[in-house]
Amino acid sequence: LREVAYRIYLYPNADLMECLEELLKCRYKLAKLVGYDSYGHRALKGTMAKNPETVMSFLQLLTEKLSQRTAKDFQMMREMKKKLNPRNAELMPWDHPFLSGVLRAERYNIEPSLYSPYLSLGACMEGLNNLFSQLYGVSLMSEHPGAGETWSDDVRKLAVVHETEGLLGYIYCDFFHRRDKPHQDCHFTIRGGRWCQETDQYQLPVVVLMLSLPHPTKSAPTLLTPGMMENLFHEMGHAMHSMLGRTRYQHVTGTRCATDFAEVPSILMEYFATDYRVISQFARHYETGQPLPESMVARLCESKKVCGAADTQLQIFYAVLDQIYHGKPQNRSTTEILKEMQEKFYGLPYIPNTAWQLRFSHLIGYGAKYYSYLMSRAVASMVWNQCFVQDPLNRDMGERYRREMLAHGGAKEPMLMVEGMLQRRPGIEDFVDALVSELNPNFETFLMDSES
């Protein structure tokens, strides 16, 4: 069934193929017209990576350093497939997401519904409020919107208030699922912050944080799964980037910065969302008031590392494909390029009569920048491990983070912001090592311990 779904979903479409190839040709032409070697060179100006050559070095080095772990992950999947289907044990692309989920469930038995009673929306918002208060001296205060100010009755308005600086901006929380609403967790800006010469005051930022959470019921408040809670923290990372930005111009405020830096504040928030010292401050059972057991948080964190190398390798393959497509034109089809890169950077076979690239929507919005997720994760990992892992509620570090990274938006070169925070300038090897160290080196030992 998975194979059938895969083949149907990725079946080539001639019109889409023509559209993609025309897009890539036009992007190359545009780049040449304004003096760049390729669209990738144009897109990467002003980013942390700076050019396609650096991106490819990063992706190749990461592939090399992950190769043994990726091979182990694929071997674990093969063994699981053999158990489930002895007649056809060859690992195929449609097996990866399914089998990694099966392995995760078998090893750790993470049942989201066991966590949800401890993660009511109110508790999670209180947790965010406490965290921001301790890190930045900032509070989230509910405010009643005026008539016609919101687009739905269940949208909540929060004022972001600093203990000495006063009002910093507004966040509209559009959290609940409703008909005709895009099913997408995101943050977007209504008004960017900027310095107004006319009034000699700062124009306060206004943003929206949009999720698709279930409505509360008569018997229970809105309860979040661990994934929903992490998404809430992630998107709130973007929102606070907007709130704490203080730039001269609004087109470079907050998240309006280099793509490979924009995800750093949101990914960093995921670390806070999975640290027991932070979670223990707010995760309480909505009926009994009991705290979420530390062992459950530990299991959740470990379960995320199952097949982590293979998952990262898949992201590397996507990022490489994006780079090649936005490099110099090659006299071959996008499918031929896909086939070669899949063999080289992923390892599972290409399936004839499929065109995965036609479903790769990030090629549009993230052209030549899909690697940004990996690079941002590497920076977030370095910031967490160097600055917050000892004490995630350290006010001095929170102030440094605000001053060095959040305040500037896109008005300062991203690598200078990273250097200011880490107090050293990281290189490609540092980025790669940060990502590799995220994967538990003693994973097999942990499994043996947990099984025994």
TIKOLKE-564923 format. One record per residue (C-alpha): residue number from 1; residue in three letters; x, y, z. Coordinates in steps of 0.05 Angstrom, whole numbers, plus 5000, padded with zeros to 4 digits. Each point is the difference from the previous one (the first is absolute). Layout:
// residues N
{site NUM,'ALA',{X,Y,Z}} ...
//
This chain:
// residues 452
{site 1,'LEU',{5000,5000,5000}} {site 2,'ARG',{5057,5048,5017}} {site 3,'GLU',{5033,4984,4934}} {site 4,'VAL',{4936,5013,4961}} {site 5,'ALA',{4989,5066,5035}} {site 6,'TYR',{5072,5021,4988}} {site 7,'ARG',{4997,4983,4925}} {site 8,'ILE',{4933,5035,4989}} {site 9,'TYR',{5018,5062,5041}} {site 10,'LEU',{5067,5009,4964}} {site 11,'TYR',{4977,4982,4930}} {site 12,'PRO',{5030,5050,4950}} {site 13,'ASN',{4956,5056,4973}} {site 14,'ALA',{5024,5030,4934}} {site 15,'ASP',{4970,5069,5013}} {site 16,'LEU',{5031,5005,5069}} {site 17,'MET',{5067,4975,4972}} {site 18,'GLU',{4999,5054,4947}} {site 19,'CYS',{4981,5052,5052}} {site 20,'LEU',{5058,4980,5046}} {site 21,'GLU',{5051,4999,4944}} {site 22,'GLU',{4977,5068,4975}} {site 23,'LEU',{5004,5028,5071}} {site 24,'LEU',{5072,4976,5007}} {site 25,'LYS',{5019,5028,4932}} {site 26,'CYS',{4969,5068,5016}} {site 27,'ARG',{5035,5002,5068}} {site 28,'TYR',{5067,4987,4967}} {site 29,'LYS',{4986,5053,4947}} {site 30,'LEU',{4981,5050,5054}} {site 31,'ALA',{5064,4986,5039}} {site 32,'LYS',{5043,5009,4938}} {site 33,'LEU',{4966,5065,4983}} {site 34,'VAL',{5020,5029,5067}} {site 35,'GLY',{5071,4974,4997}} {site 36,'TYR',{5000,4934,5039}} {site 37,'ASP',{5028,4932,4979}} {site 38,'SER',{4935,4965,5018}} {site 39,'TYR',{4935,5011,5037}} {site 40,'GLY',{5031,4965,5060}} {site 41,'HIS',{5055,5053,5003}} {site 42,'ARG',{4948,5055,4998}} {site 43,'ALA',{4954,4968,5052}} {site 44,'LEU',{5057,4987,5050}} {site 45,'LYS',{5028,5070,5001}} {site 46,'GLY',{4993,5027,5072}} {site 47,'THR',{4988,4932,5031}} {site 48,'MET',{5045,4964,5051}} {site 49,'ALA',{5024,4952,4945}} {site 50,'LYS',{5012,5057,4950}} {site 51,'ASN',{5007,4955,4938}} {site 52,'PRO',{4980,4932,4970}} {site 53,'GLU',{5071,4973,5007}} {site 54,'THR',{4997,5008,5076}} {site 55,'VAL',{4932,4967,5002}} {site 56,'MET',{5024,4940,4960}} {site 57,'SER',{5062,4993,5044}} {site 58,'PHE',{4955,5000,5061}} {site 59,'LEU',{4953,4948,4971}} {site 60,'GLN',{5056,4955,4975}} {site 61,'LEU',{5038,5002,5066}} {site 62,'LEU',{4936,4986,5038}} {site 63,'THR',{4986,4940,4955}} {site 64,'GLU',{5071,4972,5013}} {site 65,'LYS',{4995,5009,5075}} {site 66,'LEU',{4931,4968,5003}} {site 67,'SER',{5014,4943,4952}} {site 68,'GLN',{5011,4945,5052}} {site 69,'ARG',{4940,5020,5042}} {site 70,'THR',{4956,5006,4938}} {site 71,'ALA',{5021,4930,4979}} {site 72,'LYS',{4982,4974,5070}} {site 73,'ASP',{4932,5034,4997}} {site 74,'PHE',{4984,4969,4932}} {site 75,'GLN',{5024,4932,5026}} {site 76,'MET',{4952,5006,5060}} {site 77,'MET',{4944,5017,4951}} {site 78,'ARG',{5018,4940,4956}} {site 79,'GLU',{4998,4953,5059}} {site 80,'MET',{4932,5028,5021}} {site 81,'LYS',{4974,4992,4929}} {site 82,'LYS',{5025,4928,4999}} {site 83,'LYS',{4960,4987,5063}} {site 84,'LEU',{4937,5032,4972}} {site 85,'ASN',{5007,4974,4929}} {site 86,'PRO',{5049,4942,4992}} {site 87,'ARG',{4985,4991,4926}} {site 88,'ASN',{5020,5071,4981}} {site 89,'ALA',{5054,5027,5046}} {site 90,'GLU',{5033,5050,4952}} {site 91,'LEU',{4996,5071,5028}} {site 92,'MET',{4963,5048,4955}} {site 93,'PRO',{4987,5076,5005}} {site 94,'TRP',{4928,4990,5023}} {site 95,'ASP',{5025,4958,5059}} {site 96,'HIS',{5042,5054,5034}} {site 97,'PRO',{4946,5042,5035}} {site 98,'PHE',{4959,4939,5017}} {site 99,'LEU',{5055,4956,5027}} {site 100,'SER',{5034,5055,5040}} {site 101,'GLY',{4931,5010,5033}} {site 102,'VAL',{4994,4926,5014}} {site 103,'LEU',{5069,4998,5031}} {site 104,'ARG',{4985,5061,5043}} {site 105,'ALA',{4935,4969,5024}} {site 106,'GLU',{5032,4932,5014}} {site 107,'ARG',{5059,5029,5039}} {site 108,'TYR',{4966,5055,5039}} {site 109,'ASN',{4924,4991,4993}} {site 110,'ILE',{4988,5075,4999}} {site 111,'GLU',{4925,5009,5004}} {site 112,'PRO',{4983,5075,4990}} {site 113,'SER',{4934,4992,5038}} {site 114,'LEU',{5039,4982,5064}} {site 115,'TYR',{5035,5068,4997}} {site 116,'SER',{4941,5044,4979}} {site 117,'PRO',{4965,5005,5069}} {site 118,'TYR',{5064,5034,5026}} {site 119,'LEU',{5003,5049,4941}} {site 120,'SER',{4938,5042,5002}} {site 121,'LEU',{5004,5063,4956}} {site 122,'GLY',{4993,5044,5062}} {site 123,'ALA',{5058,4965,5035}} {site 124,'CYS',{5044,5005,4938}} {site 125,'MET',{4986,5075,4992}} {site 126,'GLU',{5015,5009,5074}} {site 127,'GLY',{5066,4962,4988}} {site 128,'LEU',{5018,5047,4942}} {site 129,'ASN',{4983,5061,5043}} {site 130,'ASN',{5045,4975,5057}} {site 131,'LEU',{5056,4984,4952}} {site 132,'PHE',{4999,5068,4966}} {site 133,'SER',{4994,5035,5067}} {site 134,'GLN',{5062,4964,5026}} {site 135,'LEU',{5041,5007,4936}} {site 136,'TYR',{4981,5071,4977}} {site 137,'GLY',{4957,5032,5054}} {site 138,'VAL',{4941,4997,4952}} {site 139,'SER',{4927,4982,5016}} {site 140,'LEU',{4943,4978,4954}} {site 141,'MET',{4937,5037,5020}} {site 142,'SER',{4931,4985,4974}} {site 143,'GLU',{4966,5061,4971}} {site 144,'HIS',{4928,5008,4976}} {site 145,'PRO',{4998,5015,4925}} {site 146,'GLY',{4958,5057,4974}} {site 147,'ALA',{4938,4991,4956}} {site 148,'GLY',{5020,4972,4932}} {site 149,'GLU',{5073,4993,5021}} {site 150,'THR',{5002,4924,4993}} {site 151,'TRP',{4977,4955,4942}} {site 152,'SER',{4970,4946,5045}} {site 153,'ASP',{4970,4999,5070}} {site 154,'ASP',{5051,4949,5025}} {site 155,'VAL',{5061,5043,4982}} {site 156,'ARG',{5035,5025,5064}} {site 157,'LYS',{5041,5064,5004}} {site 158,'LEU',{5063,5001,5043}} {site 159,'ALA',{5039,5062,5019}} {site 160,'VAL',{5075,4987,5008}} {site 161,'VAL',{5023,5044,5058}} {site 162,'HIS',{5071,5009,5027}} {site 163,'GLU',{5011,5012,5074}} {site 164,'THR',{5036,5067,4988}} {site 165,'GLU',{4991,5016,4926}} {site 166,'GLY',{4925,4993,4999}} {site 167,'LEU',{4959,4976,4940}} {site 168,'LEU',{5042,4966,4946}} {site 169,'GLY',{4946,4977,4952}} {site 170,'TYR',{4939,4956,4989}} {site 171,'ILE',{4989,4927,4983}} {site 172,'TYR',{4933,4976,4973}} {site 173,'CYS',{4991,4926,5018}} {site 174,'ASP',{4958,4965,4948}} {site 175,'PHE',{5007,4931,5032}} {site 176,'PHE',{4938,4960,4985}} {site 177,'HIS',{4979,4957,4942}} {site 178,'ARG',{4941,5027,4959}} {site 179,'ARG',{4971,4987,4932}} {site 180,'ASP',{5034,5035,4941}} {site 181,'LYS',{5061,5018,5042}} {site 182,'PRO',{5067,4978,4971}} {site 183,'HIS',{5024,4938,5036}} {site 184,'GLN',{5069,5027,5013}} {site 185,'ASP',{5039,5020,5061}} {site 186,'CYS',{5034,5066,4986}} {site 187,'HIS',{5018,5071,5022}} {site 188,'PHE',{4990,5060,4956}} {site 189,'THR',{5009,5075,5007}} {site 190,'ILE',{4943,5050,4995}} {site 191,'ARG',{5045,5060,5016}} {site 192,'GLY',{5075,5000,5007}} {site 193,'GLY',{5035,5041,5053}} {site 194,'ARG',{5041,5062,4979}} {site 195,'TRP',{5025,5066,5026}} {site 196,'CYS',{4953,5057,4980}} {site 197,'GLN',{5037,5066,4990}} {site 198,'GLU',{4935,5038,4995}} {site 199,'THR',{4977,4981,5071}} {site 200,'ASP',{5070,4984,5028}} {site 201,'GLN',{4970,4934,5025}} {site 202,'TYR',{5005,4927,4983}} {site 203,'GLN',{4943,4971,4958}} {site 204,'LEU',{4979,4938,5039}} {site 205,'PRO',{4999,4933,4963}} {site 206,'VAL',{4934,4962,4991}} {site 207,'VAL',{5002,4926,4982}} {site 208,'VAL',{4954,4939,4994}} {site 209,'LEU',{5016,4932,5028}} {site 210,'MET',{4956,4948,4965}} {site 211,'LEU',{4990,4927,5021}} {site 212,'SER',{4946,4948,4990}} {site 213,'LEU',{4985,4976,5071}} {site 214,'PRO',{4937,4963,5022}} {site 215,'HIS',{4946,5041,5035}} {site 216,'PRO',{4989,4989,5075}} {site 217,'THR',{4942,4955,5017}} {site 218,'LYS',{4949,5003,5057}} {site 219,'SER',{5041,4951,5040}} {site 220,'ALA',{5072,5020,4983}} {site 221,'PRO',{5042,5060,4978}} {site 222,'THR',{5039,4998,4934}} {site 223,'LEU',{5052,4946,5011}} {site 224,'LEU',{5064,4999,4957}} {site 225,'THR',{5040,4940,4977}} {site 226,'PRO',{5076,5007,5009}} {site 227,'GLY',{5005,5018,4926}} {site 228,'MET',{4948,5055,5006}} {site 229,'MET',{5035,5028,5062}} {site 230,'GLU',{5067,5001,4964}} {site 231,'ASN',{4967,5035,4940}} {site 232,'LEU',{4970,5052,5047}} {site 233,'PHE',{5070,5014,5029}} {site 234,'HIS',{5030,5000,4930}} {site 235,'GLU',{4952,5052,4972}} {site 236,'MET',{5005,5042,5064}} {site 237,'GLY',{5075,5002,4987}} {site 238,'HIS',{4984,5035,4934}} {site 239,'ALA',{4951,5046,5034}} {site 240,'MET',{5050,5022,5054}} {site 241,'HIS',{5052,5011,4945}} {site 242,'SER',{4951,5051,4971}} {site 243,'MET',{4982,5029,5068}} {site 244,'LEU',{5072,5010,5024}} {site 245,'GLY',{5027,5026,4934}} {site 246,'ARG',{5018,5074,5003}} {site 247,'THR',{5021,5023,4931}} {site 248,'ARG',{5000,5065,4962}} {site 249,'TYR',{4961,4972,4941}} {site 250,'GLN',{4941,4953,5001}} {site 251,'HIS',{5020,4959,4939}} {site 252,'VAL',{5059,4972,5041}} {site 253,'THR',{4967,4990,5067}} {site 254,'GLY',{4992,4935,5039}} {site 255,'THR',{4991,4940,4955}} {site 256,'ARG',{5014,5042,4937}} {site 257,'CYS',{5072,4977,4999}} {site 258,'ALA',{5044,4949,4964}} {site 259,'THR',{4961,4935,4990}} {site 260,'ASP',{5055,4957,5031}} {site 261,'PHE',{4996,5043,5063}} {site 262,'ALA',{4924,5010,5004}} {site 263,'GLU',{4987,4930,5028}} {site 264,'VAL',{5053,5005,5055}} {site 265,'PRO',{4955,5034,5053}} {site 266,'SER',{4942,4952,4987}} {site 267,'ILE',{5044,4937,5000}} {site 268,'LEU',{5034,5024,5064}} {site 269,'MET',{4931,5003,5033}} {site 270,'GLU',{4991,4925,4985}} {site 271,'TYR',{5059,4987,5047}} {site 272,'PHE',{4965,5038,5055}} {site 273,'ALA',{4936,4961,4985}} {site 274,'THR',{5035,4934,5013}} {site 275,'ASP',{5042,5019,5061}} {site 276,'TYR',{4971,4973,5064}} {site 277,'ARG',{5023,5060,5040}} {site 278,'VAL',{4954,5043,4956}} {site 279,'ILE',{4944,4949,4992}} {site 280,'SER',{4995,4986,5074}} {site 281,'GLN',{4981,5072,5012}} {site 282,'PHE',{4933,4993,4963}} {site 283,'ALA',{4983,4928,4979}} {site 284,'ARG',{4946,4980,5050}} {site 285,'HIS',{4943,4951,4992}} {site 286,'TYR',{4938,5042,4987}} {site 287,'GLU',{4958,4959,5049}} {site 288,'THR',{5047,4977,5055}} {site 289,'GLY',{5054,5054,4998}} {site 290,'GLN',{5054,4946,4998}} {site 291,'PRO',{5065,5020,4964}} {site 292,'LEU',{5020,4965,4935}} {site 293,'PRO',{5050,4945,5022}} {site 294,'GLU',{5072,5014,4980}} {site 295,'SER',{5007,4929,4973}} {site 296,'MET',{4945,5013,4948}} {site 297,'VAL',{5037,5063,4975}} {site 298,'ALA',{5065,4960,4996}} {site 299,'ARG',{4967,4945,4959}} {site 300,'LEU',{4969,5052,4954}} {site 301,'CYS',{5068,5033,4988}} {site 302,'GLU',{5035,4934,4987}} {site 303,'SER',{4946,4976,4952}} {site 304,'LYS',{5014,5059,4955}} {site 305,'LYS',{5070,4974,4987}} {site 306,'VAL',{4975,4934,4971}} {site 307,'CYS',{5022,4999,4926}} {site 308,'GLY',{5024,5072,5009}} {site 309,'ALA',{5059,4991,4953}} {site 310,'ALA',{4957,4972,4944}} {site 311,'ASP',{4949,5056,5010}} {site 312,'THR',{5057,5052,4996}} {site 313,'GLN',{5028,4966,4939}} {site 314,'LEU',{4933,5006,4965}} {site 315,'GLN',{5001,5075,5015}} {site 316,'ILE',{5070,5004,4972}} {site 317,'PHE',{4976,4968,4935}} {site 318,'TYR',{4944,5051,4994}} {site 319,'ALA',{5048,5057,5013}} {site 320,'VAL',{5050,4974,4949}} {site 321,'LEU',{4946,4992,4947}} {site 322,'ASP',{4978,5072,5013}} {site 323,'GLN',{5072,5024,4991}} {site 324,'ILE',{5012,4962,4935}} {site 325,'TYR',{4934,5023,4970}} {site 326,'HIS',{5018,5072,5015}} {site 327,'GLY',{5072,4994,4975}} {site 328,'LYS',{5023,5005,4928}} {site 329,'PRO',{4953,4967,4950}} {site 330,'GLN',{5014,4927,4984}} {site 331,'ASN',{4980,4968,4934}} {site 332,'ARG',{4956,4948,5033}} {site 333,'SER',{4931,4996,5032}} {site 334,'THR',{4985,5016,5072}} {site 335,'THR',{4982,4926,5009}} {site 336,'GLU',{5069,4977,4977}} {site 337,'ILE',{5032,5048,5049}} {site 338,'LEU',{4954,4974,5055}} {site 339,'LYS',{5018,4928,4985}} {site 340,'GLU',{5075,5014,5004}} {site 341,'MET',{4996,5041,5064}} {site 342,'GLN',{4954,4950,5034}} {site 343,'GLU',{5050,4944,4988}} {site 344,'LYS',{5058,5044,5023}} {site 345,'PHE',{4970,5037,5059}} {site 346,'TYR',{4944,4955,5025}} {site 347,'GLY',{5015,4928,4983}} {site 348,'LEU',{4930,4972,4989}} {site 349,'PRO',{4984,4984,4927}} {site 350,'TYR',{4965,5048,4952}} {site 351,'ILE',{4933,4971,4978}} {site 352,'PRO',{4988,5004,4925}} {site 353,'ASN',{4940,5041,4977}} {site 354,'THR',{5001,5045,5061}} {site 355,'ALA',{5017,5074,5004}} {site 356,'TRP',{5008,5019,5073}} {site 357,'GLN',{5026,5069,4981}} {site 358,'LEU',{4930,5020,4976}} {site 359,'ARG',{4975,4993,5072}} {site 360,'PHE',{5059,5039,5030}} {site 361,'SER',{4963,5065,5012}} {site 362,'HIS',{5060,5030,5037}} {site 363,'LEU',{5033,5008,4931}} {site 364,'ILE',{4954,5060,4991}} {site 365,'GLY',{5006,5039,5065}} {site 366,'TYR',{5068,4974,5022}} {site 367,'GLY',{5035,4998,4932}} {site 368,'ALA',{5074,4984,5014}} {site 369,'LYS',{4988,5007,5075}} {site 370,'TYR',{4970,4934,5023}} {site 371,'TYR',{5066,4985,5037}} {site 372,'SER',{4979,5056,5048}} {site 373,'TYR',{4963,4952,5046}} {site 374,'LEU',{5064,4959,5011}} {site 375,'MET',{5045,5061,5009}} {site 376,'SER',{4951,5034,5047}} {site 377,'ARG',{4994,4936,5041}} {site 378,'ALA',{5076,4997,5005}} {site 379,'VAL',{5003,5072,5026}} {site 380,'ALA',{4943,4989,5049}} {site 381,'SER',{5035,4938,5026}} {site 382,'MET',{5065,5040,5011}} {site 383,'VAL',{4963,5057,5035}} {site 384,'TRP',{4962,4951,5045}} {site 385,'ASN',{5061,4958,5019}} {site 386,'GLN',{5047,5058,5011}} {site 387,'CYS',{4952,5051,5032}} {site 388,'PHE',{4938,4967,5029}} {site 389,'VAL',{5012,4926,5014}} {site 390,'GLN',{5029,5014,5070}} {site 391,'ASP',{4942,5045,5019}} {site 392,'PRO',{4943,5010,4950}} {site 393,'LEU',{4971,5056,5042}} {site 394,'ASN',{5064,5042,5005}} {site 395,'ARG',{4979,5074,4994}} {site 396,'ASP',{5071,5023,4981}} {site 397,'MET',{5000,4952,4941}} {site 398,'GLY',{4929,5020,4982}} {site 399,'GLU',{5022,5073,4998}} {site 400,'ARG',{5061,4983,4958}} {site 401,'TYR',{4957,4959,4952}} {site 402,'ARG',{4951,5058,4993}} {site 403,'ARG',{5057,5051,4991}} {site 404,'GLU',{5043,4959,4952}} {site 405,'MET',{4950,4961,4959}} {site 406,'LEU',{4927,5020,5007}} {site 407,'ALA',{5006,5076,4998}} {site 408,'HIS',{5030,5008,4930}} {site 409,'GLY',{4953,4962,4953}} {site 410,'GLY',{5033,5004,4931}} {site 411,'ALA',{5036,5065,5014}} {site 412,'LYS',{5064,4965,5022}} {site 413,'GLU',{5040,4947,4965}} {site 414,'PRO',{4975,4933,5028}} {site 415,'MET',{5068,4970,5013}} {site 416,'LEU',{5019,5061,5041}} {site 417,'MET',{4938,4988,5043}} {site 418,'VAL',{5020,4927,5011}} {site 419,'GLU',{5071,5022,5015}} {site 420,'GLY',{4974,5051,5051}} {site 421,'MET',{4959,4946,5035}} {site 422,'LEU',{5052,4944,5000}} {site 423,'GLN',{5058,5049,5008}} {site 424,'ARG',{5036,4962,4945}} {site 425,'ARG',{4991,4993,4925}} {site 426,'PRO',{4977,4928,4983}} {site 427,'GLY',{5021,4967,4935}} {site 428,'ILE',{4969,4945,4957}} {site 429,'GLU',{5031,4945,5043}} {site 430,'ASP',{4967,5031,5062}} {site 431,'PHE',{4932,4999,4967}} {site 432,'VAL',{5008,4928,4978}} {site 433,'ASP',{5026,4978,5069}} {site 434,'ALA',{4941,5034,5034}} {site 435,'LEU',{4950,4960,4958}} {site 436,'VAL',{5037,4934,5007}} {site 437,'SER',{5006,5008,5076}} {site 438,'GLU',{4924,5007,5004}} {site 439,'LEU',{4994,4926,4983}} {site 440,'ASN',{5013,4959,5062}} {site 441,'PRO',{5066,4961,4987}} {site 442,'ASN',{4979,4948,5052}} {site 443,'PHE',{4933,4986,4968}} {site 444,'GLU',{5010,4925,4994}} {site 445,'THR',{5024,4996,5073}} {site 446,'PHE',{4938,5039,5021}} {site 447,'LEU',{4955,4952,4963}} {site 448,'MET',{5034,4940,5032}} {site 449,'ASP',{4993,5032,5069}} {site 450,'SER',{4927,5017,4989}} {site 451,'GLU',{4984,4930,4974}} {site 452,'SER',{5036,4965,5057}} 
//
